[in-house]
Amino acid sequence: MEEKVSQELVKIIKNGDESEYIDAFERAFELTKAYANSANAQAAAIPVVFEKLFELFTTGVSQG
């Protein structure tokens, strides 16, 4: 995850709505919850799914 993206994630977690990326966080969180509730979900993949989705929604690209 890029440094700027990770800093925005920390800002959202600490301060709530004070980030311009709160919508990206909420969309990534909802999609990750849907994945976690699916029959094929792997516990170890859940944080990775969230990270990749958040990065995708904030930058427009996913690395790796």
N, C-alpha and C positions, 0 to 999 in steps of 0.2 A: 504494500500500500504506500502511495506517495506520502511524503512528509506533510504536505498541505492538507491532504485528505484526512490523514490521521489526526492532525491538529483540530480540524473541524469536527471530527467525531468526538474528540475529548470535550470540545466546547459545547456540543449539543448535550452530552451526558452531564456535564457540570452545570450548565446554565439554561438548559431547555430551549426556549424559542429564540435565543439571541443569535442564531446562525442562519445564514441564507440557505443552508442545506437541510433545514428541518424536514422539508417535504421529501428529500432524497432518503433521509433517515427513516421516515415513517413508511415510505414505499418498500424500502429494503427490509424493514422489520416485519411488515405484513407478509411479504413474499417468503421470508425466512420462516415465519410461523406456519405458513401453509406447507412449506417443505417439511418442517419438523413434524407436522401432524400426518404426513403421508405415510403409507405403508412401507415405502422404499427408503425412508430417511435413515441415514447413518449418523449416529450421534457425533462422531468426530468431524463430520462434514458440515454440521450446522454453523459453527462460527465462520468457517471458510466461505460458505454460501452468503452469509450476511456481509462479510468483508468485501467479497467480489461484487455483490449487488450495490452496496453503498458506493463503492469506487466507480462502478459503471454509471450510477445515477448522478454522481457529482462531477465526473470528468468526461463522460461520454464514451469512455473506452475501459476495457478491463485488461489488466496486465496479467499474463500467465495463465 
